[in-house]
Every structure is written in structure tokens, then in C-alpha cells.
Amino acid sequence: MPETTKVNRNWMFWLALFVLFCISVYVLRSVLLPFVAGIVLGYLLDPFATRFEKWGMNRTMATFLVLLLVVIFLIPALLLLIGIIDEQLGKFITAVPQYITSLIKKIEPVIYELQERFPNLQAEKIKEYLRSNMSNGLKLTGNVFKGIISGGFALFNLISLLLITPVVTFYMLRDWDKFIAKVDSLLPRNSKRSVREQARQIDKTLAGFIRGQLSVCILLGTYYSLGLYFVGLDLGILVGFLAGLISFIPYVGSIFGFVVSIAIAFAQFDTMMPILKVVLVFITGQFIEGNFLTPKLVGDNVGLHPVWVMFALLAGGVLLGFLGLMIAVPVAAVIGVLLRHAIDNYKKSSLYLDD
């Protein structure tokens, strides 16, 4: 069989397999979430189980110990965080009318100045309009967050996530090395070396971005939450936690946290000093992230451009909802590595070198 025909058949086979995989994921998207969550958790926790193995434990005992430590440390931390956030939301919703009055007083000079320039403007109607709409908006926002805290975690207690995900995580973590060996045995013999190299690059990218960026998000969210809490900002813990959580998208987390925190601080405080402290929290946070956390935990060789990450998250969310958000970054990492490999091969091919 001619070599060109053989190559074309290989490409057609892998393309058909890829298309079939994409169709399967789309069709089964409603039931895949707990399984994908279990696989992701297994991947994230694998280094810890491997470390315990090196200390002399068998894989099953190492897996059990890792999951036990996660439960011991994570569950109390989540319960404490939920309790604090719920308390802050209650206080925030109660204080909304006071915030509205404070904001109206602060912007009154601007309204009256506009009335002097535009006599047809009615200052009292403008203030009443702002008071009504801002009050409704802030109350709605607070109630939405409160509903997420109470109802969102009721959703978390659904059987699929509560029962299936831990089971999948246990088996994936216990059998991770066996799973990798099985996949390795199925690789095409002629392409095994190349595929292994691409797999190592993908693992390096995922480890650098997901494991590293997750650590950055947790540390940065903790810093923002504590910083805003000690400043005395209402909803400081919630806003700081969310700012850290979405900081894996460069600048988005810090900008979101800064804008929301300044808006709340402007309504809450009557002096400039607390507002300046809020600004200082975010300036310091950005300095720590840019100079210490990201270089040490993520590194410079991840190879995922911020625009590519944002596009992957948007596309994943539109196509597959929350499942798409969960797998967007891993898929983006895989595509990025494969594209770089394809470009390298293209530059070595006659199509590129032919004059």
C-alpha cells in the first residue's frame, strides 16, 4: 500500500474517532458531570497518592489516606466559609437602605450641578429613581447570592455529585497508573514515541496551569477575603473569595473584586481611609500574585495564552454548560500542545520548505 494512502487512512481514522468522541460528549453531557469531576479530582490528587506510595504504602491505602485528608480539611473549611458568607449576606441585605441613602447623599452635588447646567432636569425625581432602582438591584443581588449559598449547596447534595463523584475519584486515584499503562499499550507502535512526548507536554501544561493556578486561586482568594474582612468591608469575604476563584482568568478576578469592593466601600464608609485600604489590599494582592505566586506555582512555560483560556471557557460554557466550564481548560491545553506539534511538523514539511 502506498505510504500516502496509509497516512490518509490514519488521519481519517483519528478524525472519525475524534468526531465520534465529541458527539458522544455532547449527547451524554447531562450525565457526565460527576464522572468528569471524579476524573479531574483523581488527576489533581494523584501526586499526593504517589508521594505516599514512595513512603512505603500500597496504592489503595495511599488513596484512602489522601481522600480522608481531603475530607478532614476541606469539609470543615467549606462549612465555616458558608456560615461566614451567609452571615455577611444577611447583614448586607439589612443594611441596603442605609447604603442607598449614603450613596444618594454623596452624589447629590453632582445631580445639582447637572441641574444647573440642564435646568429641565428634576433633581428630586432623579434621586428617587436612583434610590428605587439601586435598592431593588442591591436587594436582588443579595438575595441571589443568598439563594446560591442555600440552594446551590442543596444542588450540590444531589445524588450524582454526592455519591458518584467520590466513588469515581477513589477508583481513578487508585487505578491511575494502571489506566495510564493501559492507554499506553493501545498506542500505535509507529507513533508511540511521538504520542508519549505530546502526552508529557500535555501533562506538563495541565500540571502547571490547573494544579498551579488552583493553588494561586486558593491563596489569592484567602488573602483578599482576609484583607477585606479586616478592613471591615461588608461582603468582604464573599467578594474576596470570588475574586480569587476567578483569578485563573488573568486580571478578570482582580478587576471584578476591585470594582465590587470599591462600590461597596463607597456606599458603606463615610471617610476615604477605609476605601484607600481596600485599594491597598488589591494592589498588594496583584504584587504578590505577579511576583511570587504565579512565577513559583504556575511558571512561565505553561503555554496557555489568556485570550485562548477565555475563549475556551466561553465556548465550553455555551456548548456544554457547567460541564463545558470544567473541561474547557484541559481541552484548551490539549489542543494547544497538538497545534504546536502540528506547526512544528508543518515547518519541517515540503509544503513549508518548497520554494
Phi, psi and omega in degrees: 000132179302148183298321181297317179297320179296317179296318180298320179295322177296316179298318180296321179296311182292324177294316178296320179296320179294316179297317178298320178297315180298317179297318180297316179299318181293317181293322184262014187302331183287342182245358186276341189306307182297329180287317177296318178299319179295319179295317179297316179296321177299318179295317182293326185268352183304318180300326180289319177295321178297322178296317178295326177298319180294338178274004174109358179279153169282164189297320181296314179294321178297318179297314180299317182294319179298312181294325177295318178295322177299314180296316183297320184267324188281315185298310177300322179296317179295316180298319178296316180297316180298317180298316180295316181295318179298320178295317180295321179297319178299315179295321182295315181296322179294326185272000183305311180303320179296321178296319181298314179300318180296316180296317181299318179297322183288330181261001178304314180303323179293319181296316181292326176295320177295325180293325178294322180281328180234089187302335182287345178288137179255108188299319184294321178293323178296316180296319179294321178297314179297317181299316182293312185287321179293321179297313179296320182294315180292320178296319179297316179299314179297318179293325177296313178298320180295322178294324178295318181294317183275311183279328181295323179279344168291320176298322179299335182275006175301149186303321184299320180273328184284324185253315188286316184301313177299322180295314179297319179300315181300310184290323178294319180291319181292320187255021185300313181296321177295321179297315179296318179296322179294316178297318180299324180290341181266357182291145176302133187297323182288336184249008188300317182296317180294317180295319178299320179296318178294323178296320178295320178294320178296315180297320178298317180294314181295316180297318181292320185274305187289304181294316181292314183290328175298318177297319178298316181299316181295313181293318181290319177298321177297316180297311180299316182298312180293319180299312181290328178294315181288335173292334180098016183285129174296140184065015183300319181293317180295312181296317179296319179297315179293321179298318177291322183298321183261014180284357174291343170268111189309129176073338183295314181298313182292322179294316178301309182298320181295312183296313181294318181295318179295321179298315179293317180297321180296324179281327188276317189260149179261350179241166184277338186301311178298325179294319177296326177295321176298315177301317181297323178302315183284325176296315179295319179299317178294323178296314180296317181296312185288330186255342184232304189293303184296314178298324184278320188264329182257313181088176185257358186252024182291318175083016177250110180289142180306321180295321179295320178296314180297318178297317180298317180295317180295313180295317179297318179295319180293318185281318190232009178068220182297324176301318178297321177296325182290322185261359186299310183293314175302317179296319178298321179295316179298313181297319180299315179295315181294323178295318178296321177296318180295321179294320177299317178294323179297319181290343177264354185272165178292334179298325179271322186275341183293126178277000000 
